């Protein structure tokens, strides 16, 4: 779904976000978004590691 946005779509989204939140809030929003993505990535990696560990352990 997001792969169909393209550069013009991203520019429009950025302009709308700038209008709604203003330039002072954008760094805060970006930082919160970055923290959310890193937490999601960390959780996903933990789940994948748990699945790999379960797959390598012998079944009882």
N, C-alpha and C positions, 0 to 999 in steps of 0.2 A: 504494500500500500504506500509506504513512504518513498519507495524508489521511483514513483511516478511524479513526485513533486517538482523536481528540477530546480535550477537556479532562480528563475523568475518567481516561482512559488515560495522559495525560501526568502527572497527579498521582500515579497509582500507580507509574509508572516513576521519578519523582523520589523518592518515598518509599522504594522498593526500593533505589535508588542510594544514598540517604542512609544506609540501614541497612547496606548492604554496605561502603561506603567511609568513612563517617563524615563529619562536617561539616568537618573540617580538610583533607581531600583534595579536596573538591568544587571549590574554586577552581583547584587545579592541573589537575584533569580538564577543567574548563571552558576553561582557557587552552589546554591541549593540543588540545582539540577545535576551538577557534576558529582556532588556527594551522593545523590540518589542513584545515579548510574554506577558509581564505584561500589556502593553497598549491594546493588543488584548483581553486579559482576562477581563480587566476593561470595555472595550467597549461592549463586549459580555454580561457581567453581567448587564450593564445599559440597554441594549436592552431587556433582559429578564425581568428586573424589570418593564420597561415601558409596556411590553406586559401583565404582571400580573396585573398592575394597571388598564389597559384598560379593562381587563377581569372582574375585580371586580367592576368597576363603572357601574351604571345602564345606560342602553341605553336611548337616548332621542327620 
